[in-house]
């Protein structure tokens, strides 16, 4: 394939080949750092990010930050997530824009509290975040770089504040002094903050809005979930499989040696990008894959990835979706679409600009 930026690379679309590429250490993210590799986004991958490390460096970073995302820690956040949900829905006008009033501020509030980022700064970092995840037809490469630079400066300042005034939030815990071999560098701290802030609200907010739209398109399923709320956790796994959250291919990987991938011989130095939404619709893995089946035993879908870069925040996202969708179904039995939906354009993350609902 010829990509919007960086030239030609392989496109991986089947479930088994996606799982193979994501799980095999011969496909490197680190080799993309600072390189004009085939990619969807205009930004060239910077160093120091958990998204771009391989091997021991990645394991070190993941070990340091994974403590904040254990199942126990996420469950401890559930009552606060429910409180935030109820507060937002109490204030939502009828009819009202679910994106502006709920699906965006809900995960933003949680990730701000988790990281220790002031919620009142949300308009600024949401603008910068939208610039960073922009693809062709969205923001210009210059605007995307501007967003990244503003986010970088923001977290440089936040790290400095945490050093001067320690806190018990996640950024404060990561900044705290520790053994040299078990700590993040200054640049790693900043880039981790950016990664978690952007990923922690963009993906969940759009997945939540897309889930509501999908249930509007399947009213019998919405009715069944309202009557059988215990089915919601499994239904969310099917929604995660079914809904194409990304609007294109994912992060680039570079082959470190010649590797046979399916029927293709990928040569050393070749770039590969996987299409998670295609893998999740692979008929070889999921019968009638283009149909939504909330009773389906989904197994390991690829929405959160696979291998060493499996999404750290997967349990947080699941909890947020359970709380948010559960509350909407329970509190708004007449929930319906009030205006046609307009989707975002030119963004790596697919979702609606507005979602005006009534109940």
Buried (B, 14 or more C-beta within 10 A) or exposed (E): EEBEBBEEBBBBBBBBBBBBBBBBEBBBBBBBBEBEBBBBBBBBBBEBBBBBBBEEBBEBBBEBBEEBBEEEBBEEBEEBBBEBBEEBBEEBEEBBBBBBBBBBBBBBBBBBBBBBBEEEEBEEBBBBBBBBBBBEEBBEEEBBBBBBEBBBEBBBEBBEBBBEEEEEBBBBBBBEEEEEEEBBEEBBBBBBBBBBBBBBBBBBBBBBBBBBBBBBEBEEBBEBBBEEBEBBEBBBBBBBBBBBBBBBBBBBBBBBEEBEBEEEEBEEEBBBBBBBBBBBBBEEBBEEBEEBBBEBEBEEBBBBBBEBBBBBBBBBBBBBBBBBBBBBBEBBEEBEBBEEBEBBEEBBBBBBEBBBBBB
